[in-house]
Amino acid sequence: MSITYTYATLTAAIKAYAEDTDVDFVANTDDFIAKAETRVLRDLDLELFEAWQLVTVSGGTRNVVKPANTIEVNDLWIRSPATLEWIELPRRSFEYCLLYAPVEATTGVPAFYSEFDADDIYVVPTPDQSYSGGNARVRATIRPTGLSSSNTTSWLGNNVADLLFHACMIEAQSFLKNPKKIEEAAGMYQSLIQQIALEMEQIRRPTYKRLNAEQQQKGADD
């Protein structure tokens, strides 16, 4: 029978394996779990946690608020209200975006986006108009409801419990500032993530080969 973790059994395991029941350590257990869940979700990159969400790209401002509970934005598309044509904005580094459009007062149709912080993404150049009302969409990895005292079971706890546990131990040992234990937990985590990623290949986010315009036209003519 495969191992599973509920909120109660996972918090008990963290305290037992860390051999620490200090008040400060116990008070941070929920934070260890939340950070571990984020690490696992990012590393597994499972399509089942992705969703297309509407966002608002406002004219005159580069920051775009992410949908609630977003872990990562994977794609951003905008549609011109005038032509109704969809445009994909490739993701670039924040530094690239600043170099591409260094003057914020200069506006235009957004061409690129980058991660900005936990709440926002950043588009350049500064939008020339608002793209809202269904004219801006992101494909984002959305955090599922995690383990907590009010939510005692989760998909991660039921399906990749051992991976989640070692991710928690990375966070716990980092809190305790124990380099040797951090290295041990990270080693176990990396070994498991490679194995589990292969096992879950069927539900990982697929990568599609893009066709250039010439290939698309050739396919249409055949």
C-alpha positions as CSV (number, residue, x, y, z in Angstrom):
1,M,0.0,0.0,0.0
2,S,1.4,3.4,-1.0
3,I,2.1,6.0,1.7
4,T,-0.3,8.9,2.1
5,Y,-0.2,11.9,4.4
6,T,-3.0,13.9,6.0
7,Y,-2.3,17.2,7.6
8,A,-2.1,15.5,11.0
9,T,0.2,12.7,10.0
10,L,2.5,15.0,7.9
11,T,2.9,17.6,10.7
12,A,3.7,14.7,13.1
13,A,6.2,13.2,10.7
14,I,8.0,16.6,10.3
15,K,8.4,17.1,14.0
16,A,9.5,13.5,14.5
17,Y,12.1,13.4,11.8
18,A,13.4,16.8,12.6
19,E,13.4,15.8,16.3
20,D,12.2,19.2,17.2
21,T,9.1,20.2,19.1
22,D,10.3,23.7,20.0
23,V,7.4,26.3,20.0
24,D,9.0,28.3,17.2
25,F,9.5,25.3,15.0
26,V,6.0,24.0,15.6
27,A,4.6,27.4,14.8
28,N,6.3,27.4,11.4
29,T,5.1,23.9,10.4
30,D,2.3,25.2,8.2
31,D,4.8,27.5,6.4
32,F,7.1,24.5,5.7
33,I,4.1,22.6,4.2
34,A,3.0,25.5,2.0
35,K,6.5,26.1,0.7
36,A,7.0,22.4,0.1
37,E,3.7,22.2,-1.9
38,T,4.8,25.1,-4.1
39,R,8.1,23.4,-4.8
40,V,6.5,20.1,-5.7
41,L,3.9,21.8,-7.9
42,R,6.5,23.8,-9.8
43,D,8.8,20.8,-10.3
44,L,6.1,18.3,-11.4
45,D,4.6,20.8,-13.8
46,L,1.3,18.9,-14.1
47,E,-1.3,20.0,-16.6
48,L,-4.1,19.0,-14.2
49,F,-3.2,22.1,-12.0
50,E,-3.3,24.5,-15.0
51,A,-6.2,26.7,-16.0
52,W,-7.0,29.4,-18.5
53,Q,-7.9,32.6,-16.5
54,L,-9.0,36.1,-17.6
55,V,-6.8,39.0,-16.6
56,T,-6.9,42.7,-17.2
57,V,-4.1,44.4,-19.0
58,S,-4.7,48.1,-18.3
59,G,-3.6,50.9,-20.6
60,G,-0.7,52.9,-19.3
61,T,0.5,50.5,-16.7
62,R,2.9,47.5,-17.1
63,N,1.9,45.5,-14.1
64,V,-0.8,42.9,-14.6
65,V,-2.4,41.2,-11.6
66,K,-2.2,37.4,-11.6
67,P,-5.3,35.3,-10.9
68,A,-5.8,34.3,-7.3
69,N,-3.6,31.4,-6.1
70,T,-1.3,31.5,-9.1
71,I,2.0,29.7,-8.7
72,E,3.3,30.5,-12.2
73,V,2.1,32.1,-15.4
74,N,2.9,29.8,-18.4
75,D,1.4,31.8,-21.2
76,L,-0.1,35.2,-21.9
77,W,-2.4,36.1,-24.8
78,I,-4.1,39.4,-25.7
79,R,-6.7,40.2,-28.3
80,S,-7.0,43.5,-30.1
81,P,-10.5,44.9,-29.3
82,A,-10.4,46.4,-32.9
83,T,-9.2,43.4,-35.0
84,L,-10.2,40.6,-32.6
85,E,-6.9,38.9,-33.5
86,W,-5.1,37.0,-30.7
87,I,-1.4,37.7,-30.0
88,E,0.8,35.5,-27.9
89,L,3.3,37.3,-25.7
90,P,6.5,35.3,-25.3
91,R,7.9,35.2,-21.8
92,R,11.3,36.8,-21.2
93,S,13.4,37.8,-18.2
94,F,12.5,41.0,-16.4
95,E,15.9,42.4,-17.4
96,Y,15.2,41.7,-21.1
97,C,11.9,43.5,-20.8
98,L,13.5,46.6,-19.3
99,L,16.1,46.7,-22.1
100,Y,13.5,46.1,-24.8
101,A,11.3,49.0,-23.6
102,P,13.3,51.2,-21.3
103,V,11.0,54.2,-21.5
104,E,7.7,53.6,-19.6
105,A,6.0,56.6,-21.2
106,T,6.3,55.1,-24.6
107,T,3.2,53.0,-25.3
108,G,2.4,50.3,-27.8
109,V,0.9,46.8,-28.3
110,P,2.5,44.6,-25.6
111,A,5.1,42.2,-27.1
112,F,6.6,40.4,-24.1
113,Y,6.0,39.6,-20.5
114,S,8.0,38.5,-17.5
115,E,7.4,37.4,-13.9
116,F,7.5,40.5,-11.6
117,D,6.6,39.2,-8.1
118,A,4.2,36.9,-6.4
119,D,1.2,39.0,-7.4
120,D,2.0,40.5,-10.8
121,I,3.5,39.9,-14.2
122,Y,5.1,42.7,-16.2
123,V,4.4,43.5,-19.9
124,V,6.3,45.7,-22.3
125,P,6.0,48.0,-24.0
126,T,3.6,49.9,-21.8
127,P,0.1,49.0,-23.1
128,D,-1.4,51.5,-25.5
129,Q,-4.9,50.6,-24.4
130,S,-6.8,48.3,-22.0
131,Y,-7.2,44.6,-22.9
132,S,-10.0,43.4,-20.7
133,G,-13.5,41.9,-20.9
134,G,-12.1,38.6,-22.2
135,N,-9.3,40.2,-24.3
136,A,-6.5,39.0,-22.1
137,R,-6.0,35.5,-20.9
138,V,-3.2,33.6,-19.1
139,R,-2.6,29.9,-18.8
140,A,-1.4,29.6,-15.2
141,T,-0.5,26.9,-12.7
142,I,-3.0,27.3,-9.9
143,R,-2.3,26.2,-6.4
144,P,-4.8,23.5,-5.4
145,T,-6.1,23.7,-1.8
146,G,-3.2,22.6,0.3
147,L,-3.0,20.8,3.6
148,S,-4.0,22.7,6.7
149,S,-6.0,22.2,9.9
150,S,-9.1,23.0,7.9
151,N,-8.2,20.9,4.9
152,T,-6.8,17.6,6.1
153,T,-6.3,15.8,2.8
154,S,-4.9,16.9,-0.6
155,W,-3.9,15.5,-4.0
156,L,-0.3,15.8,-3.2
157,G,-0.7,14.1,0.2
158,N,-2.6,11.3,-1.4
159,N,-0.5,10.8,-4.6
160,V,3.1,12.0,-4.0
161,A,3.3,11.8,-0.2
162,D,6.9,10.8,0.0
163,L,8.0,13.6,-2.3
164,L,6.0,16.1,-0.4
165,F,7.5,14.9,2.9
166,H,11.1,15.4,1.7
167,A,10.2,18.8,0.3
168,C,8.9,19.6,3.8
169,M,12.2,18.4,5.3
170,I,14.2,20.7,3.1
171,E,12.2,23.6,4.5
172,A,12.3,22.4,8.0
173,Q,16.0,21.8,8.0
174,S,16.6,25.2,6.3
175,F,14.7,26.7,9.3
176,L,16.9,24.8,11.7
177,K,20.0,25.8,9.7
178,N,21.3,22.3,9.4
179,P,23.3,22.1,6.1
180,K,24.0,18.3,6.3
181,K,20.3,17.5,6.8
182,I,19.3,20.0,4.1
183,E,21.6,18.2,1.7
184,E,20.2,14.8,2.6
185,A,16.6,15.9,2.2
186,A,17.5,17.6,-1.1
187,G,19.2,14.4,-2.4
188,M,16.2,12.3,-1.6
189,Y,13.9,14.9,-3.1
190,Q,15.8,15.1,-6.4
191,S,15.9,11.3,-6.7
192,L,12.2,11.0,-6.2
193,I,11.2,13.9,-8.4
194,Q,13.0,12.3,-11.4
195,Q,11.3,9.0,-10.8
196,I,7.8,10.5,-10.2
197,A,8.1,12.8,-13.2
198,L,8.7,9.8,-15.5
199,E,5.8,7.9,-13.9
200,M,3.5,10.9,-14.4
201,E,4.6,11.8,-17.9
202,Q,1.0,11.2,-19.1
203,I,-0.3,14.1,-17.1
204,R,2.6,16.5,-17.4
205,R,2.1,19.6,-19.4
206,P,2.7,18.7,-23.1
207,T,5.1,20.6,-25.3
208,Y,3.8,21.3,-28.8
209,K,6.1,21.9,-31.8
210,R,5.3,25.3,-33.2
211,L,4.8,25.7,-37.0
212,N,6.0,28.8,-38.8
213,A,3.8,30.6,-41.2
214,E,5.3,28.8,-44.3
215,Q,4.7,25.4,-42.7
216,Q,1.2,26.2,-41.8
217,Q,0.4,27.4,-45.3
218,K,2.0,24.3,-46.8
219,G,-0.2,22.1,-44.5
220,A,-3.3,24.0,-45.6
221,D,-2.5,23.6,-49.3
222,D,-1.8,19.8,-49.0
